[in-house]
Amino acid sequence: MESTHLLGGSKKRVKIHPHTVTAKYATQTPYSPQPGVHTHFPQPGDDGYDDAPSFEDFGSFLEETSDKKRLTESKRWPLTLFGSKDKDTSHKLQATGVGEGSEGGAKAAKGSGKGVGEQLASFGEASVSASRVTWVGLLGAALAHGCLIVLTRQASERFSLGPMFLLFVRSIVQLLSVAVPLHKGENPFGPEGHRLRLLCYGIAYSLSLCCAYSSLTFVSPGNGTTTWRLATTALSATLAFLLLEERLGLVDGITIATGLCGLGLVLLPTTDESNTGSPTDPVEFWRGAFGWSLSALAGLWMALALVGYRSLKERVGVATALFTVSWTGCLLAPASLALLQEGWSWPVSVSAWGLILGLVVCSIVAFLGMTHALTRLHPALVSASQSLEIPVAMLLHLAVMPSVPTAPEVVGNAMVVLSVGWLVAMKLLPSRGGGRRQREEYEEILDSPIK
């Protein structure tokens, strides 16, 4: 920077590098340009142009430069299904920019005058409300999963529909979810820079479903689903710690361990299944071992999928994730169908098509509830809450086909219900030291040099 003071102090010349901005002013005599002096001010579009907003436009500046705005613009897709989104946004800004300026400033001034207690109360109410929505969605997903198990069993027993065929039909119908990201102006294959991870997530999720549905050919649906859920919960806790460094609290760990013990009791063989007095058929033994292995492998793939979406929660929407799982399922389900040489059976009755429609609806509801919860909760907590599908499936199966459950099944299902109920209560009910802890965190933020 160069500064030159002339004698008398009436004029001053300032030259700023590297943009070569030269300004002259006079304190006593009017300013008149001198020959040979070049004055250049950067124009919009030139390097060095200062386009900082004024205080009147500061609200719109914050909105335009916020992280949410940047994320929306990075995910914008040039092809929109129902018109352009940019025109609607600019029209709204022009319509609301004039009338809402004073009102927004008044609200901001009013909000800044709140006390710490009132702000903490509003934060707590918003957090509890969001947590309630999340847990309601999770419990609804567990109920949908339970209905899905019963519907799959009924489709196999009554209409001779193979599990892989049902998975293929599900994937085809769920392709309609591509309309949501297209309507929002997003890329249905994910934002740039995250498409490979999104592809790995879709492949892992589809492989998990293929392994889980294939295991139903070799083991009973109840045992296969229970093994799948047990492996998913245990492995998701481990993988989240190793890959994302997310840990579980002591209470959460004890609750999840209790639920896993309950699932283990459900898996205990009954007296008819053990058949200690008769020799074991080698074919049946290896057939069952292959089915159990497929169930455990399905749990591993599902744990990888949950952890993968957890790492993409701020970049990929739920509808985009559903579309990814759908089109990868359309590719992997026929391959698994041909590999296992499962017979192709086409539904011919209206009741069969109604059952398939109910199965698709339940699968979509379960996926949406579980995936939305991954944006806020630990993957192991999400999987542990879905263990409630085992008691729900047992009750629904008893309502359809009355039978007497064994004592380990009753005790195990009761432990699962109690563990999930205790988990929900601990997350939603306010603790005694919660208000004090939130106040300490709030004061720590206020005292921090970074605000």
C-alpha positions in Angstrom: 0.0 0.0 0.0 1.3 3.4 -0.9 0.2 6.7 0.7 1.4 10.2 -0.3 0.6 13.4 1.5 1.1 16.6 -0.3 2.2 19.8 1.3 -0.5 21.8 2.9 -2.7 18.8 3.6 -5.3 19.7 1.1 -5.0 16.7 -1.1 -4.3 13.0 -0.5 -3.5 10.2 -2.9 -4.0 6.5 -2.0 -3.0 3.7 -4.2 -4.0 0.1 -3.2 -2.3 -2.9 -4.8 -2.9 -5.3 -6.5 -6.1 -4.0 -7.9 -4.7 -0.6 -8.7 -7.4 1.4 -7.0 -6.4 5.1 -7.0 -8.6 7.6 -5.2 -8.2 11.4 -4.8 -10.1 13.8 -2.6 -9.7 17.4 -1.5 -10.5 18.9 1.8 -10.5 22.6 0.8 -10.8 22.9 -3.0 -13.2 20.9 -5.2 -11.7 17.9 -6.8 -10.8 18.1 -10.5 -9.2 15.2 -12.4 -5.7 15.8 -13.5 -4.3 14.7 -16.8 -2.2 11.6 -16.7 -3.8 10.2 -13.6 -5.8 7.0 -14.2 -8.6 6.3 -11.7 -10.1 2.8 -11.9 -12.9 1.3 -9.7 -13.6 -2.4 -10.1 -17.0 -3.1 -11.6 -19.3 -6.1 -11.0 -17.6 -9.1 -12.4 -14.0 -7.8 -12.1 -11.5 -9.1 -9.6 -11.6 -7.2 -6.4 -15.1 -6.0 -6.7 -16.6 -5.8 -3.2 -20.1 -7.1 -3.3 -20.7 -7.2 0.4 -24.3 -6.6 1.3 -25.7 -3.6 3.1 -27.4 -3.9 6.4 -30.8 -3.6 4.6 -30.1 -6.8 2.6 -28.3 -8.6 5.3 -31.2 -11.0 6.0 -31.3 -12.1 2.4 -27.5 -12.4 2.3 -27.6 -14.8 5.2 -30.3 -16.9 3.5 -28.4 -17.0 0.2 -25.0 -17.9 1.8 -26.3 -20.3 4.4 -25.1 -24.0 4.4 -28.6 -25.1 3.6 -28.7 -22.9 0.5 -25.3 -24.1 -0.6 -26.4 -27.7 -0.1 -29.6 -27.2 -2.1 -27.7 -25.5 -5.0 -25.1 -28.2 -5.1 -27.8 -30.9 -5.4 -29.8 -29.0 -8.0 -30.5 -31.1 -11.1 -31.0 -29.4 -14.4 -34.0 -31.6 -15.4 -37.1 -30.8 -13.4 -40.4 -32.6 -13.6 -42.8 -29.8 -12.9 -41.1 -26.7 -14.2 -38.1 -24.6 -13.2 -37.4 -24.0 -9.6 -35.2 -20.9 -10.1 -38.1 -18.8 -11.4 -40.3 -19.7 -8.5 -37.6 -18.8 -6.0 -36.7 -15.5 -7.6 -40.4 -14.6 -7.8 -40.9 -15.3 -4.2 -37.9 -13.3 -3.2 -39.1 -10.3 -5.2 -42.6 -10.6 -3.8 -41.6 -10.9 -0.1 -38.4 -8.9 -0.1 -40.1 -5.5 0.4 -42.9 -6.3 2.7 -41.2 -8.5 5.1 -38.1 -6.5 5.8 -39.4 -4.4 8.7 -41.4 -7.3 10.1 -38.4 -9.7 10.0 -36.3 -7.1 11.7 -38.8 -6.6 14.5 -39.0 -10.4 15.0 -35.3 -10.6 15.1 -35.1 -7.8 17.6 -37.8 -9.4 19.7 -36.1 -12.8 19.6 -32.7 -11.4 20.6 -34.3 -9.9 23.7 -35.2 -13.3 25.0 -33.5 -14.6 28.1 -31.3 -17.6 28.2 -34.0 -19.6 30.0 -36.6 -18.9 27.4 -34.2 -19.8 24.6 -33.2 -23.0 26.2 -36.9 -23.9 26.7 -37.6 -23.2 23.0 -34.6 -25.3 22.0 -35.7 -28.1 24.3 -39.2 -28.1 23.0 -38.0 -28.3 19.4 -35.6 -31.1 20.2 -38.2 -33.1 22.1 -40.8 -32.6 19.3 -38.3 -33.7 16.6 -37.3 -36.7 18.8 -41.0 -37.7 19.2 -41.5 -37.6 15.4 -38.4 -39.6 14.9 -39.4 -42.3 17.4 -42.9 -42.5 16.1 -41.5 -43.1 12.7 -39.2 -45.8 14.0 -42.0 -47.6 15.8 -44.2 -47.3 12.7 -41.3 -48.8 10.7 -41.1 -51.7 13.2 -44.8 -52.4 12.8 -44.5 -52.3 9.1 -41.6 -54.7 9.2 -43.7 -57.1 11.3 -46.5 -56.9 8.8 -44.0 -57.5 6.0 -42.8 -60.7 7.6 -46.3 -62.1 7.9 -47.3 -61.0 4.4 -44.2 -62.6 2.9 -45.0 -65.8 4.7 -48.6 -65.8 3.6 -47.6 -65.1 0.0 -45.2 -68.1 0.1 -47.7 -70.5 1.7 -51.0 -69.5 0.1 -50.0 -68.3 -3.4 -46.6 -70.1 -3.9 -44.9 -66.8 -4.5 -41.1 -66.9 -4.1 -39.4 -64.4 -1.8 -37.0 -63.2 -4.6 -40.0 -62.6 -6.9 -41.6 -60.5 -4.2 -38.4 -58.5 -3.8 -38.2 -58.0 -7.5 -41.7 -56.6 -7.7 -41.1 -54.4 -4.7 -38.0 -52.9 -6.4 -39.9 -52.2 -9.6 -42.8 -50.4 -7.9 -40.4 -48.4 -5.8 -38.8 -46.9 -8.9 -41.6 -44.4 -8.9 -39.8 -42.6 -6.0 -37.6 -41.0 -8.6 -40.4 -38.4 -9.0 -39.5 -36.8 -5.7 -35.9 -35.8 -6.4 -36.8 -34.7 -9.9 -39.6 -32.5 -8.5 -37.2 -30.9 -6.0 -34.6 -30.3 -8.8 -32.1 -32.8 -7.4 -30.0 -35.4 -9.1 -31.7 -38.8 -8.5 -28.3 -40.4 -8.5 -26.9 -38.2 -5.7 -24.9 -35.0 -5.5 -21.6 -34.8 -7.3 -18.7 -36.1 -5.3 -20.9 -38.5 -3.3 -22.3 -40.7 -6.0 -19.8 -43.6 -5.4 -20.7 -43.8 -1.7 -24.4 -43.6 -2.6 -23.9 -46.5 -5.1 -22.1 -48.5 -2.4 -24.9 -47.9 0.0 -27.5 -49.0 -2.5 -25.6 -52.2 -3.4 -25.1 -53.1 0.3 -28.8 -52.5 1.1 -29.9 -54.6 -2.0 -27.4 -57.4 -1.2 -28.7 -57.5 2.3 -32.3 -57.9 1.1 -31.3 -60.5 -1.4 -29.4 -62.6 1.2 -32.3 -62.2 3.7 -35.0 -63.3 1.2 -32.8 -66.1 -0.1 -32.3 -67.5 3.4 -36.1 -67.9 3.7 -35.8 -70.8 1.2 -33.5 -72.7 3.6 -34.7 -71.8 7.1 -38.0 -70.7 8.6 -39.0 -67.1 8.2 -39.0 -66.5 11.9 -35.5 -67.8 12.4 -34.1 -66.1 9.4 -35.6 -62.7 10.3 -34.4 -62.9 13.9 -30.9 -63.8 12.9 -30.8 -61.0 10.4 -31.9 -58.4 13.0 -29.5 -59.7 15.7 -26.5 -59.6 13.3 -27.5 -56.1 12.0 -27.8 -54.6 15.5 -24.5 -56.1 16.8 -22.5 -55.3 13.6 -23.9 -51.8 13.2 -22.7 -50.8 16.6 -19.3 -52.2 15.8 -19.0 -50.7 12.4 -20.3 -47.3 13.5 -17.5 -47.1 16.1 -14.8 -48.3 13.7 -15.8 -46.3 10.6 -17.6 -43.2 12.0 -16.2 -43.1 15.6 -19.7 -43.0 17.0 -20.0 -44.5 20.4 -22.9 -45.8 22.4 -23.7 -44.6 25.9 -23.6 -47.0 28.8 -27.4 -47.1 29.2 -27.9 -47.6 25.4 -25.3 -50.4 25.4 -27.1 -52.2 28.2 -30.5 -51.8 26.6 -29.2 -53.1 23.3 -27.5 -56.0 24.9 -30.8 -56.9 26.7 -32.6 -56.9 23.4 -30.0 -59.1 21.8 -30.3 -61.6 24.6 -34.1 -61.6 24.0 -33.5 -62.3 20.3 -31.1 -65.1 21.3 -33.9 -66.7 23.4 -36.2 -66.6 20.4 -33.7 -68.5 18.4 -33.4 -71.4 20.8 -34.6 -74.6 19.1 -37.8 -76.2 20.2 -38.1 -79.9 21.1 -39.5 -80.8 17.7 -36.6 -79.1 15.9 -33.9 -80.7 18.0 -34.9 -84.3 17.4 -32.2 -85.7 19.6 -33.3 -89.2 19.2 -33.2 -89.4 15.4 -30.0 -89.2 13.3 -29.2 -85.9 11.5 -29.6 -85.8 7.7 -26.4 -84.3 6.2 -28.4 -82.6 3.4 -30.7 -81.0 5.9 -27.9 -80.0 8.1 -25.9 -78.2 5.4 -29.1 -76.7 4.0 -29.9 -75.2 7.4 -26.3 -74.0 7.8 -26.3 -72.3 4.5 -29.6 -70.5 5.4 -28.2 -69.3 8.7 -25.0 -68.1 7.0 -27.1 -66.1 4.5 -29.0 -64.5 7.3 -25.8 -63.5 9.1 -24.4 -62.2 5.8 -27.6 -60.2 5.3 -27.0 -58.6 8.7 -23.5 -57.6 7.8 -24.6 -56.0 4.5 -27.4 -54.2 6.3 -25.1 -52.8 9.0 -22.8 -51.5 6.2 -25.8 -49.9 4.5 -27.0 -48.2 7.8 -23.5 -46.9 8.5 -23.1 -45.8 4.9 -26.3 -43.7 4.9 -25.4 -42.3 8.3 -22.2 -40.8 6.7 -24.4 -39.4 3.8 -27.3 -38.1 6.0 -26.6 -34.4 5.2 -26.1 -34.9 1.5 -28.6 -37.5 0.3 -32.4 -37.3 0.9 -34.6 -40.1 1.9 -36.3 -40.3 -1.5 -33.0 -40.4 -3.3 -31.9 -43.2 -1.1 -35.1 -45.1 -1.8 -34.6 -44.7 -5.6 -31.0 -45.9 -5.2 -32.1 -49.0 -3.3 -34.9 -49.6 -5.9 -32.8 -49.6 -9.1 -30.0 -51.6 -7.5 -32.6 -54.1 -6.3 -33.9 -54.3 -9.9 -30.4 -55.5 -11.0 -29.5 -57.8 -8.1 -32.9 -59.5 -7.5 -33.1 -61.1 -11.0 -29.4 -62.2 -10.7 -30.1 -63.8 -7.3 -33.3 -65.4 -8.7 -31.3 -67.0 -11.5 -28.5 -68.0 -9.2 -30.8 -69.8 -6.8 -32.9 -71.2 -9.7 -36.0 -70.2 -7.9 -39.2 -71.0 -9.9 -41.0 -68.0 -11.5 -44.6 -67.9 -10.2 -46.9 -65.2 -11.4 -49.9 -64.2 -9.2 -53.2 -64.8 -11.0 -55.8 -63.8 -8.4 -56.9 -60.4 -7.2 -56.2 -61.4 -3.5 -52.6 -62.2 -4.5 -52.1 -58.8 -6.1 -53.7 -57.1 -3.1 -51.2 -58.9 -0.9 -48.3 -57.8 -3.0 -49.6 -54.2 -2.9 -49.8 -54.3 0.9 -46.3 -55.8 0.9 -45.0 -52.9 -1.2 -46.7 -50.3 1.0 -45.3 -51.8 4.2 -41.8 -51.9 2.7 -41.9 -48.2 1.7 -43.2 -47.1 5.1 -40.6 -49.2 6.9 -37.8 -47.8 4.7 -38.9 -44.2 5.1 -39.2 -44.4 8.9 -35.9 -46.2 9.4 -33.9 -44.0 7.0 -35.3 -40.7 8.4 -34.3 -41.9 11.9 -30.7 -42.4 10.7 -30.3 -38.7 10.3 -30.7 -38.2 14.0 -29.9 -41.5 15.8 -27.1 -44.0 16.0 -27.4 -46.9 13.5 -27.4 -49.5 16.3 -30.3 -47.7 18.0 -32.2 -47.7 14.8 -31.6 -51.4 14.3 -32.4 -52.2 17.9 -35.7 -50.4 17.7 -36.6 -52.5 14.6 -36.3 -55.6 16.7 -39.8 -54.9 17.7 -40.8 -56.5 14.4 -40.2 -60.0 15.9 -42.9 -59.7 18.6 -45.3 -58.0 16.2 -44.8 -60.7 13.6 -45.4 -63.4 16.3 -48.7 -61.8 17.4 -49.9 -61.4 13.8 -49.0 -64.9 13.0 -50.8 -66.2 16.1 -53.9 -64.2 15.0 -53.8 -65.8 11.5 -52.7 -69.3 12.5 -53.4 -69.9 16.2 -50.7 -71.9 17.9 -49.0 -72.2 21.3 -45.6 -70.4 21.5 -42.8 -71.9 23.5 -41.6 -70.4 26.8 -38.2 -69.1 25.4 -40.1 -67.3 22.6 -42.4 -65.6 25.1 -39.6 -64.6 27.4 -37.4 -63.4 24.5 -40.1 -61.4 22.9 -41.0 -59.8 26.3 -37.3 -58.8 26.7 -37.3 -57.2 23.3 -40.4 -55.2 24.0 -39.1 -54.0 27.3 -35.7 -53.1 25.9 -37.3 -51.0 23.1 -39.8 -49.4 25.4 -37.1 -48.5 27.9 -34.9 -47.1 25.1 -37.8 -44.9 23.8 -38.6 -43.7 27.4 -34.9 -42.8 28.1 -34.7 -40.8 24.9 -38.0 -38.9 25.3 -38.4 -38.4 29.0 -36.5 -35.3 30.3 -33.7 -36.0 32.8 -33.2 -34.2 36.0 -29.9 -32.7 35.1 -30.9 -32.0 31.5 -31.8 -28.3 32.0 -28.6 -27.6 33.9 -26.4 -29.4 31.3 -28.1 -27.5 28.5 -27.5 -24.2 30.3 -23.8 -25.0 30.8 -23.4 -25.9 27.2 -25.2 -22.6 26.1 -23.0 -20.5 28.4 -19.9 -22.3 27.0 -21.0 -21.4 23.5 -21.5 -17.7 24.5 -18.1 -17.6 26.1 -16.4 -19.2 23.1 -14.4 -16.8 20.8 -16.0 -18.6 17.8 -19.7 -17.7 17.4 
